[in-house]
Amino acid sequence: MFNVVTKIISIVLFVLFTTSANAGLIVTSFDGDNEGVQDSLSYEEDNVTLTITAWTVSVNSDQEVISDWSLLSGDFGVYKGSTGLGVYSSVDDGKDLDGGSSDELDDLDEGLLFSFSEEVDFLGFAGDYISGNDDVNFSKVTFNNLGEIELEDVFIDRYSSEIFYTDFIGTDFMIWVDGNDDDLRIYEAAYIKVPEPTGIFLFGLVLICLSIQRRLN
């Protein structure tokens, strides 16, 4: 019986190790070639597809939505520059991810929606052109029955460095700014795959086998 349990533990540990090895850290960089304005951008690494789209909204200082989130397309959208990602939302707009004034609906707040093909733990992202008066918002996103964006777990990072640590699990996330002075480019994002239920089951099985082995000893 002891040898059987030992063999089970060995097999399960091997499978668990190989499963975990495939769920490593993924870092996607957005700097490099200037590709201009796009409706969306897609990246695929480790069998995870990341799609990025550009959105606008008007939010006041209390995080209350004044005008709904709107997807940009056509002449406006995600701006992929040599130093990272921004949003181009109007002919008078710059190419950075920038906010607007809540009392001026022609100067909207801008966001980048990061949509993953499977559940990930979004660990954080890096930005450029950040100054001491910037703050950056990060939220999990859900879609209601009408397909409209709803934000969950709003996280606000007052400027401290170019690295923003988030650590949220989900499939859709919004990086957005809502202040008239906020202005940045996103040049990197880091995330990991959420372990599959099979991996969790195997880990539990290892614990059971180890418990049996201790009793047999």
Order of alpha helices (4+ residues) and beta strands (2+ residues): alpha-beta-beta-beta-beta-beta-beta-beta-beta-beta-beta-beta-beta-beta-alpha
